Amino acid sequence: MKRKLSQVLVGCSVLTLVGVVTAVLPSAESEPKVGPTELALEAISKMDVQPLDWPQWGGSPARNNTPAGKNIPTKWDVAEGENIKWSADLGSQTYGNAVVANGKVYVGTNNGAGHVKRYPARVDLGCLLCFDEQTGEFLWQHSSEKLPTGRVHDWPLQGICCAPYADGERLWYVSSRGEVVCLDTAGFHDGKNNGPYTEEPNENKDEADVIWKFNMMDDLQVSQHNMCSCSVTCAGDVLLVNTSNGLDESHINLPSPDAPSFIALDRNTGKVIWTDKSPGTNILHGQWSSPTYAVLGGQPQALFAGGDGWIYSFDPKGDGQGNSKMLWKFDCNPKTSEWKLGGRGTRNNIIATPVVYDGLVYVAVGQDPEHEEGLGHLWCIDPTKRGDVSEELAVDANGEPIPHQRIQAVNEANGEKTTPNPNSAAVWHYSQFDWDGDGEIADFMEEMHRSCGTVAIKDDILFIADFSGLFHCLDAKTGKVHWTYDMLSPAWGSPLIVEGRVYIGDEDGDISIFPLTTDPEEAFHEVDGELLPKLGVINMEESVYSTPIVANNVLFISNKSKLYAISPKD
């Protein structure tokens, strides 16, 4: 199908006629503005990694995928090898994002490649693979055997769907078995079995050396839904983890209502610092988002997105008594939205990772991709307020506050209603946009749909892909829509912004490349009657479910079964 002008939404003055994007000034002065790449490089400089490494999902705890890079290709060919530095075999399905630190590349996948002799490719595993950054040589694998409870906790062939956090000689990640694992980045190549954990089945060089592990299912009674997936981050020595606690196979019952959704561990020992179960019995489905950390308004904040559709902020140190210390919370769904099984409703949970940019927090709602398409919401939040900072409050017929309800926060049939929150931290909200000015929201292109993706922001220009295949370009400070492009294929991953360009992958295996611009005339051009990204579309031969990254001036992209290091050979 060829893209015509109807496949591109161009922002215009009709935005003010519809009023679907609201703007409010933050209640306190923003942090001094420093470019996101510079902030990421500053954060990386405090770690024991190389200056241009990308050692965690999003590069830094702020999670904004805007690395530094030079001479990053806009042309390559995976079949012909053009600008392909090396490629490496992954599993048969790959959802984990690549991480690069101290000469090694780490990717989560399944066991389709059969790198380890005692686990042939026919054995289903969750695998964290380690490769040499310069050559792509396989170094070692951490293997997670499937849980005996089956797909309710450990879905077949999904493997490891998250990214690790690497710092110095250690690496931390969440396995498919619900374990938080600390590994030695050298594996057994250093000839040592580093402890305190020394119960590995062997010390072969192709297998991982475990330092410690913490089993959230055994020790905290967590029951993940289908899989456990969280790309951890750190606030100093405090390791922040989303537990993935969720529903059982009925999609109705919550087997562990008292299990925590969010935890903080000592990254050196695995000891629990604090736990929090704020989503409680309001978890809609699963919880697969990842935490974010930043100092906002002078206060260190650990940001977690819950399976109830709320985003929460905590003091990363907790209260000193093993409990969390909440700073604020924000409901990312309209109060009248309703949860229905299989994605048939309008209420959503959050799979995306919150992003911090210039003192503000950005997050979009979504659902399991198997729940298909639906209306989504993208929020910009002022993190300097405290308490319930949602845009609306839920009240009964007498105007009295009512507690949050899982299926529907406000049921108007019962006399319940919404009221504006005077303590709202909503800076702007994007969901629908009457781009043709006809007073109706009737066109597919006039909606922000559910998204698994995380925003990327540079120079106040925000990009996000939704699961309906639309790629949105907005003003990060006001929410004004600049343009929206139909990729004609669902997008699971998130954008990469580097060297004045924007890269995004989709399920068809295409990488679309745009200039970093708000001007549609600069973003697109017409080729044989088809409107295409100005810098081209390159096919990776298989679906791209992950997010492109750049480290040390090399572009890394995973499709379903291979990892490619892309760089000019000269």
C-alpha positions as CSV (number, residue, x, y, z in Angstrom):
1,M,0.0,0.0,0.0
2,K,1.4,3.4,-1.0
3,R,1.4,6.2,1.4
4,K,-0.3,9.4,0.2
5,L,-0.9,12.7,1.8
6,S,-3.7,11.1,3.8
7,Q,-1.1,9.0,5.6
8,V,0.5,12.1,7.1
9,L,-1.2,14.3,9.6
10,V,0.1,17.9,9.5
11,G,-0.3,20.0,12.7
12,C,-2.2,23.2,12.2
13,S,-4.3,25.8,14.1
14,V,-7.3,23.5,14.5
15,L,-5.7,22.2,17.7
16,T,-7.0,25.2,19.6
17,L,-10.5,24.6,18.3
18,V,-10.7,21.1,19.7
19,G,-9.1,21.6,23.1
20,V,-7.9,18.0,23.4
21,V,-4.4,19.2,24.4
22,T,-4.3,21.3,27.6
23,A,-1.3,23.2,28.7
24,V,-0.6,24.4,32.2
25,L,2.6,25.9,33.5
26,P,4.5,23.8,36.1
27,S,4.0,24.9,39.7
28,A,7.7,25.3,40.3
29,E,10.7,26.4,38.2
30,S,12.1,23.6,36.0
31,E,15.6,22.3,36.4
32,P,18.2,24.3,34.5
33,K,17.9,23.2,30.8
34,V,20.7,20.9,29.6
35,G,20.5,18.8,26.5
36,P,19.3,15.2,27.1
37,T,22.4,13.8,25.4
38,E,24.7,15.8,27.7
39,L,22.7,14.7,30.7
40,A,23.0,11.1,29.6
41,L,26.8,11.5,29.1
42,E,27.1,13.1,32.5
43,A,25.2,10.1,34.1
44,I,27.3,7.6,32.2
45,S,30.5,9.4,33.2
46,K,29.7,8.6,36.8
47,M,29.6,4.9,36.0
48,D,32.5,2.5,35.5
49,V,31.9,2.3,31.8
50,Q,33.3,3.9,28.7
51,P,32.2,7.5,27.9
52,L,30.2,6.6,24.8
53,D,28.7,3.3,26.1
54,W,25.0,2.9,26.4
55,P,24.9,0.7,29.5
56,Q,21.2,0.4,30.2
57,W,17.8,0.8,28.5
58,G,17.6,4.4,27.5
59,G,21.3,4.9,28.2
60,S,20.8,6.7,31.5
61,P,18.2,6.6,34.4
62,A,16.3,9.4,32.6
63,R,15.5,6.8,29.8
64,N,15.7,9.3,26.9
65,N,17.2,7.4,23.9
66,T,19.3,10.3,22.6
67,P,22.9,9.1,22.6
68,A,26.0,10.9,21.2
69,G,27.2,9.6,17.8
70,K,29.1,10.6,14.7
71,N,28.9,9.2,11.1
72,I,25.9,7.0,12.0
73,P,24.7,5.4,8.8
74,T,21.4,6.2,7.1
75,K,22.1,3.5,4.5
76,W,22.9,-0.2,5.0
77,D,21.9,-3.5,3.5
78,V,21.7,-6.6,5.7
79,A,21.6,-9.0,2.7
80,E,24.5,-7.5,0.9
81,G,26.5,-6.5,4.0
82,E,26.7,-2.8,3.1
83,N,27.8,-0.9,6.2
84,I,27.4,-4.1,8.4
85,K,30.3,-4.3,10.8
86,W,29.1,-7.7,12.1
87,S,26.0,-9.7,12.8
88,A,25.3,-12.3,15.5
89,D,22.7,-15.0,15.9
90,L,20.0,-14.4,18.5
91,G,17.0,-16.5,19.3
92,S,13.9,-17.0,17.2
93,Q,12.1,-14.2,18.9
94,T,13.9,-11.1,20.3
95,Y,12.2,-8.4,22.3
96,G,15.1,-7.3,24.6
97,N,16.9,-4.0,23.8
98,A,20.7,-4.1,23.3
99,V,23.0,-2.6,26.0
100,V,26.7,-1.8,25.4
101,A,29.3,-1.5,28.2
102,N,33.0,-2.0,28.5
103,G,33.5,-3.8,25.2
104,K,30.5,-6.1,25.5
105,V,27.0,-6.1,24.0
106,Y,24.1,-7.7,25.9
107,V,20.8,-8.8,24.5
108,G,17.8,-10.6,25.9
109,T,16.2,-13.3,23.7
110,N,15.2,-17.0,23.6
111,N,17.4,-20.1,22.9
112,G,16.7,-20.3,19.2
113,A,20.4,-20.0,18.4
114,G,21.5,-22.8,20.8
115,H,24.8,-21.1,21.7
116,V,25.4,-23.4,24.8
117,K,26.0,-27.1,24.1
118,R,24.0,-28.4,27.0
119,Y,21.0,-26.5,25.8
120,P,20.3,-27.3,22.1
121,A,18.1,-24.8,20.2
122,R,15.1,-27.1,20.7
123,V,15.2,-26.4,24.4
124,D,13.1,-23.4,25.3
125,L,14.9,-20.9,27.6
126,G,15.1,-17.3,28.5
127,C,18.6,-16.2,27.4
128,L,20.8,-13.2,28.2
129,L,23.5,-13.2,25.6
130,C,26.9,-11.5,25.8
131,F,28.9,-10.7,22.6
132,D,32.3,-9.0,22.0
133,E,31.5,-5.4,20.9
134,Q,34.2,-5.2,18.2
135,T,33.7,-8.6,16.5
136,G,30.3,-9.9,17.5
137,E,31.9,-13.1,18.9
138,F,29.6,-14.9,21.3
139,L,31.1,-14.9,24.8
140,W,28.6,-16.3,27.3
141,Q,24.9,-16.9,28.1
142,H,22.8,-16.8,31.2
143,S,20.1,-19.4,30.9
144,S,16.7,-19.4,32.6
145,E,14.9,-22.7,32.3
146,K,11.2,-22.5,31.8
147,L,9.0,-22.4,35.0
148,P,7.1,-25.6,35.6
149,T,3.9,-23.6,36.0
150,G,3.9,-22.9,32.2
151,R,2.5,-20.1,30.2
152,V,0.6,-18.4,33.1
153,H,4.1,-17.3,34.4
154,D,6.5,-18.0,31.6
155,W,5.1,-17.8,28.0
156,P,6.7,-20.1,25.4
157,L,9.5,-18.7,23.2
158,Q,9.3,-15.2,24.6
159,G,12.7,-15.4,26.3
160,I,14.1,-12.4,28.1
161,C,12.1,-9.3,27.1
162,C,14.0,-6.7,29.1
163,A,17.5,-5.1,29.0
164,P,20.2,-5.3,31.7
165,Y,22.0,-2.6,33.6
166,A,25.8,-2.9,33.4
167,D,28.3,-1.0,35.5
168,G,32.0,-2.0,35.9
169,E,32.4,-5.7,36.5
170,R,28.8,-6.3,37.3
171,L,25.5,-6.6,35.5
172,W,21.9,-6.8,36.9
173,Y,18.8,-7.9,35.1
174,V,15.4,-9.6,35.7
175,S,15.1,-13.2,34.4
176,S,12.1,-14.9,33.0
177,R,11.9,-16.9,36.2
178,G,11.1,-13.8,38.3
179,E,14.6,-13.5,39.6
180,V,16.7,-10.4,40.0
181,V,20.2,-11.6,39.0
182,C,23.6,-10.0,39.4
183,L,26.3,-11.4,37.0
184,D,30.0,-11.1,36.6
185,T,30.5,-9.3,33.2
186,A,33.6,-11.4,32.5
187,G,31.7,-14.6,33.0
188,F,34.1,-17.5,33.6
189,H,36.6,-16.1,31.1
190,D,38.5,-14.7,34.1
191,G,39.0,-18.2,35.5
192,K,37.1,-17.5,38.7
193,N,33.7,-18.4,40.2
194,N,32.9,-15.2,41.9
195,G,30.5,-15.4,44.9
196,P,28.7,-15.4,47.1
197,Y,26.7,-17.5,44.7
198,T,28.8,-20.5,43.6
199,E,26.2,-23.1,42.7
200,E,26.4,-22.8,38.9
201,P,26.1,-26.2,37.3
202,N,29.5,-25.8,35.6
203,E,32.2,-23.1,35.0
204,N,32.3,-23.4,31.2
205,K,33.4,-20.2,29.5
206,D,30.2,-20.1,27.5
207,E,28.0,-19.8,30.6
208,A,27.4,-17.0,33.1
209,D,29.0,-16.4,36.4
210,V,26.3,-15.5,38.9
211,I,27.2,-13.2,41.8
212,W,23.8,-13.3,43.6
213,K,20.2,-13.8,42.8
214,F,16.9,-12.8,44.4
215,N,13.8,-14.9,43.7
216,M,10.8,-12.6,43.8
217,M,8.3,-15.5,43.4
218,D,9.7,-17.4,46.4
219,D,10.7,-14.5,48.7
220,L,7.9,-12.0,47.9
221,Q,5.2,-14.3,46.6
222,V,5.1,-12.4,43.3
223,S,3.0,-14.1,40.6
224,Q,3.9,-12.6,37.2
225,H,1.4,-12.7,34.4
226,N,2.8,-14.6,31.3
227,M,6.3,-13.2,31.9
228,C,8.5,-11.2,34.2
229,S,10.1,-8.3,32.4
230,C,11.7,-5.1,33.8
231,S,14.7,-3.2,32.6
232,V,16.2,-2.2,36.0
233,T,18.0,1.0,36.8
234,C,19.9,2.4,39.8
235,A,19.8,5.4,42.1
236,G,23.4,5.0,43.4
237,D,23.5,1.6,45.0
238,V,19.7,1.3,45.1
239,L,18.5,-1.1,42.4
240,L,14.9,-0.3,41.3
241,V,12.7,-3.2,40.1
242,N,9.2,-3.6,38.8
243,T,8.2,-7.1,40.0
244,S,5.6,-7.9,37.2
245,N,3.0,-9.1,39.7
246,G,-0.2,-9.7,37.8
247,L,-3.3,-11.8,37.2
248,D,-3.6,-15.5,36.7
249,E,-4.7,-17.4,33.6
250,S,-8.4,-16.4,34.2
251,H,-7.4,-12.8,33.5
252,I,-9.7,-12.0,36.4
253,N,-8.2,-13.3,39.6
254,L,-5.1,-11.7,41.2
255,P,-3.4,-14.6,43.0
256,S,-1.0,-12.4,45.1
257,P,-2.8,-9.2,46.0
258,D,-0.3,-8.5,48.9
259,A,2.8,-9.1,46.8
260,P,4.7,-5.9,46.0
261,S,4.7,-4.3,42.5
262,F,7.8,-2.2,43.1
263,I,10.9,-3.0,45.1
264,A,14.3,-1.5,45.8
265,L,17.3,-3.8,46.5
266,D,20.9,-3.2,47.5
267,R,22.7,-3.8,44.2
268,N,25.8,-5.2,46.0
269,T,24.0,-7.8,48.1
270,G,20.5,-8.2,46.7
271,K,19.1,-7.3,50.1
272,V,15.6,-5.7,50.1
273,I,15.6,-2.0,51.0
274,W,11.8,-1.4,50.6
275,T,8.7,-2.7,48.9
276,D,5.5,-1.1,47.7
277,K,2.2,-2.6,46.6
278,S,0.3,0.6,45.7
279,P,-1.4,-0.9,42.6
280,G,-2.9,-3.5,45.0
281,T,-6.0,-5.2,43.7
282,N,-6.4,-2.7,40.9
283,I,-3.9,-4.4,38.6
284,L,-5.6,-4.8,35.3
285,H,-3.5,-7.4,33.6
286,G,0.2,-7.6,33.9
287,Q,3.0,-5.1,35.0
288,W,5.9,-4.9,32.5
289,S,7.1,-1.3,32.7
290,S,10.5,-0.3,33.8
291,P,11.5,2.3,36.4
292,T,13.1,5.7,35.8
293,Y,15.3,7.8,38.2
294,A,16.0,11.5,38.3
295,V,16.5,14.4,40.6
296,L,13.4,16.6,40.0
297,G,12.8,19.8,41.8
298,G,15.8,19.1,44.0
299,Q,14.2,15.7,45.2
300,P,15.6,12.3,44.1
301,Q,12.6,10.4,42.5
302,A,12.1,6.8,41.5
303,L,9.4,6.7,38.9
304,F,7.3,3.5,38.5
305,A,4.4,2.8,36.1
306,G,1.9,0.4,37.5
307,G,-0.4,-2.2,36.0
308,D,-3.3,-0.1,37.3
309,G,-2.6,2.7,34.8
310,W,-1.1,5.0,37.4
311,I,2.5,6.4,37.5
312,Y,4.0,6.7,41.0
313,S,7.0,8.6,42.4
314,F,9.0,7.5,45.4
315,D,12.0,8.6,47.4
316,P,14.5,5.9,46.2
317,K,15.8,5.5,49.8
318,G,12.4,4.5,51.2
319,D,11.3,5.5,54.7
320,G,14.2,3.7,56.4
321,Q,11.8,1.0,57.8
322,G,11.5,-1.2,54.8
323,N,8.6,0.7,53.4
324,S,8.2,3.0,50.4
325,K,7.9,6.8,50.7
326,M,5.5,8.0,48.1
327,L,5.9,11.5,46.7
328,W,3.1,11.7,44.2
329,K,0.8,9.5,42.0
330,F,-1.0,10.2,38.7
331,D,-3.8,8.4,37.0
332,C,-3.0,8.2,33.3
333,N,-6.5,7.1,32.3
334,P,-9.7,9.2,32.1
335,K,-11.8,8.4,35.2
336,T,-14.8,7.2,33.1
337,S,-12.7,4.7,31.1
338,E,-13.6,1.1,31.6
339,W,-11.5,-2.1,31.6
340,K,-12.8,-5.0,29.6
341,L,-11.2,-8.4,29.0
342,G,-9.1,-8.8,25.9
343,G,-8.6,-5.1,25.3
344,R,-12.2,-4.4,24.4
345,G,-12.5,-1.5,26.9
346,T,-11.0,2.0,27.1
347,R,-8.9,1.7,30.3
348,N,-5.3,0.9,29.8
349,N,-2.3,-0.1,31.9
350,I,1.3,1.2,31.2
351,I,4.0,-0.9,29.4
352,A,6.1,2.1,28.3
353,T,8.9,3.5,30.5
354,P,8.6,7.0,31.9
355,V,11.0,9.5,30.4
356,V,12.4,12.6,32.1
357,Y,13.2,15.6,30.0
358,D,14.0,19.2,31.1
359,G,12.4,18.6,34.5
360,L,9.1,17.0,33.2
361,V,7.9,13.4,33.1
362,Y,6.4,11.8,30.0
363,V,4.5,8.5,29.7
364,A,2.0,6.8,27.4
365,V,-0.6,4.1,28.2
366,G,-1.0,0.8,26.4
367,Q,-1.9,-2.9,26.7
368,D,-0.5,-6.3,25.7
369,P,-0.1,-6.2,21.9
370,E,-2.3,-9.2,21.7
371,H,-5.2,-6.9,22.8
372,E,-4.9,-5.1,19.5
373,E,-5.6,-1.5,18.9
374,G,-7.4,1.1,21.0
375,L,-7.4,4.7,22.0
376,G,-4.3,5.8,24.0
377,H,-3.1,8.7,26.0
378,L,0.2,10.5,26.2
379,W,0.9,12.7,29.3
380,C,3.4,15.3,30.3
381,I,3.5,15.7,34.1
382,D,5.0,18.2,36.5
383,P,6.9,16.1,39.1
384,T,7.3,18.9,41.7
385,K,3.8,18.5,43.1
386,R,2.9,16.0,45.9
387,G,0.0,13.7,46.7
388,D,-2.6,12.7,44.1
389,V,-1.7,14.9,41.2
390,S,-4.1,13.3,38.6
391,E,-5.9,15.6,36.2
392,E,-9.3,14.6,37.6
393,L,-10.7,13.3,40.9
394,A,-13.4,10.7,41.4
395,V,-16.3,11.7,43.6
396,D,-19.7,10.2,44.5
397,A,-23.1,11.8,44.0
398,N,-22.6,14.0,47.0
399,G,-19.2,15.2,45.8
400,E,-17.3,13.1,48.3
401,P,-14.0,11.4,47.2
402,I,-14.2,7.7,46.4
403,P,-11.3,5.3,46.4
404,H,-9.9,4.1,43.1
405,Q,-11.9,1.2,41.5
406,R,-10.2,-1.3,39.2
407,I,-12.8,-1.7,36.4
408,Q,-14.0,1.9,36.2
409,A,-12.9,4.7,38.5
410,V,-16.1,6.6,37.9
411,N,-19.3,4.9,37.0
412,E,-21.7,7.6,36.0
413,A,-24.7,5.2,36.1
414,N,-24.1,5.1,39.9
415,G,-24.2,8.8,40.2
416,E,-20.4,9.0,40.4
417,K,-18.7,11.8,38.6
418,T,-15.4,13.5,37.9
419,T,-14.2,16.9,39.2
420,P,-11.1,18.8,38.2
421,N,-8.2,18.3,40.6
422,P,-6.9,21.6,41.9
423,N,-3.6,19.8,42.6
424,S,-3.3,18.5,39.1
425,A,0.2,18.1,37.7
426,A,-0.9,17.6,34.1
427,V,1.1,19.9,31.9
428,W,-0.5,18.5,28.7
429,H,-2.4,15.5,27.5
430,Y,-2.5,14.1,23.9
431,S,-5.1,11.6,22.8
432,Q,-7.1,13.0,19.9
433,F,-6.5,15.8,17.4
434,D,-9.1,17.2,14.9
435,W,-6.6,17.7,12.1
436,D,-9.1,18.3,9.4
437,G,-11.0,20.8,11.5
438,D,-14.4,19.2,10.8
439,G,-15.3,19.1,14.5
440,E,-15.3,15.3,14.6
441,I,-12.7,12.7,15.6
442,A,-13.5,10.1,12.9
443,D,-10.2,9.5,11.1
444,F,-7.7,6.8,12.1
445,M,-5.0,9.5,11.9
446,E,-6.7,11.7,14.4
447,E,-5.9,9.5,17.4
448,M,-3.0,8.6,19.6
449,H,-3.4,4.8,20.0
450,R,-2.2,2.4,22.7
451,S,1.6,2.2,22.8
452,C,4.2,-0.1,24.1
453,G,6.7,2.6,23.2
454,T,8.7,5.1,25.2
455,V,9.1,8.7,24.0
456,A,12.4,10.2,22.8
457,I,12.9,13.9,23.0
458,K,15.5,16.3,21.6
459,D,15.4,20.1,21.1
460,D,11.9,20.1,22.6
461,I,10.7,17.8,19.8
462,L,9.0,14.6,21.0
463,F,8.6,11.4,19.0
464,I,6.5,8.3,19.9
465,A,5.2,5.3,18.0
466,D,1.9,3.7,18.8
467,F,0.8,0.1,18.3
468,S,-1.4,1.1,15.4
469,G,1.7,2.0,13.4
470,L,1.4,5.8,13.7
471,F,4.6,7.8,14.4
472,H,3.8,11.1,16.2
473,C,5.9,14.3,16.3
474,L,4.9,16.8,19.0
475,D,6.1,19.8,20.8
476,A,7.5,18.5,24.1
477,K,6.5,21.6,26.1
478,T,3.0,22.2,24.8
479,G,1.8,18.9,23.2
480,K,1.1,20.6,19.9
481,V,1.0,18.1,17.1
482,H,3.6,18.9,14.4
483,W,2.9,15.8,12.2
484,T,1.9,12.1,12.4
485,Y,3.0,9.5,9.9
486,D,1.4,6.1,9.2
487,M,4.1,3.4,9.0
488,L,1.4,0.9,7.9
489,S,2.8,-1.6,10.4
490,P,2.6,-1.9,14.2
491,A,5.5,-0.5,16.2
492,W,6.6,-2.3,19.4
493,G,9.7,-0.3,20.0
494,S,10.8,3.3,20.7
495,P,12.6,6.0,18.7
496,L,16.3,6.6,18.6
497,I,17.4,10.2,18.1
498,V,21.1,10.7,17.1
499,E,23.1,13.1,15.0
500,G,20.0,15.1,14.0
501,R,18.1,12.1,12.8
502,V,15.3,9.9,14.1
503,Y,15.1,6.1,13.7
504,I,12.1,3.9,14.4
505,G,11.5,0.2,13.6
506,D,8.2,-1.7,13.0
507,E,6.8,-5.2,12.7
508,D,7.3,-5.3,9.0
509,G,11.0,-5.0,9.7
510,D,11.3,-1.5,8.3
511,I,13.6,1.1,9.9
512,S,12.2,4.5,9.0
513,I,14.6,7.4,9.2
514,F,13.6,11.1,9.5
515,P,15.4,14.3,10.0
516,L,15.0,15.8,13.4
517,T,12.4,18.4,12.3
518,T,8.9,19.7,13.0
519,D,8.4,20.7,9.4
520,P,6.6,18.0,7.3
521,E,8.2,19.3,4.1
522,E,11.6,18.6,5.6
523,A,10.5,15.2,7.1
524,F,9.0,13.6,4.0
525,H,9.5,13.4,0.3
526,E,7.5,11.7,-2.5
527,V,8.9,8.8,-4.4
528,D,6.9,7.3,-7.3
529,G,3.7,8.8,-5.8
530,E,4.4,7.5,-2.3
531,L,5.2,9.7,0.7
532,L,8.2,8.4,2.5
533,P,10.6,9.5,5.3
534,K,13.1,11.9,3.8
535,L,16.1,9.8,4.9
536,G,14.7,6.5,3.7
537,V,13.3,3.2,4.8
538,I,15.5,0.2,5.3
539,N,14.2,-3.3,5.7
540,M,15.9,-5.7,8.2
541,E,14.3,-8.8,6.6
542,E,12.5,-9.8,9.9
543,S,10.3,-7.9,12.4
544,V,12.0,-5.4,14.6
545,Y,10.4,-5.5,18.0
546,S,13.2,-3.8,19.8
547,T,14.6,-0.3,19.8
548,P,17.7,0.9,17.8
549,I,20.6,2.2,20.0
550,V,24.0,3.8,19.4
551,A,27.2,3.2,21.3
552,N,30.7,4.3,20.5
553,N,29.5,5.6,17.1
554,V,28.0,2.2,16.1
555,L,24.3,1.7,15.4
556,F,22.9,-1.6,16.9
557,I,19.6,-3.0,15.7
558,S,18.1,-6.4,16.5
559,N,15.4,-8.0,14.3
560,K,13.7,-11.2,15.5
561,S,16.8,-13.5,15.2
562,K,19.9,-11.4,14.6
563,L,21.8,-8.5,16.1
564,Y,23.5,-6.1,13.6
565,A,26.3,-3.7,14.4
566,I,26.0,-1.1,11.7
567,S,28.9,1.2,10.9
568,P,30.8,2.4,7.7
569,K,33.5,-0.2,7.1
570,D,36.1,2.5,6.3
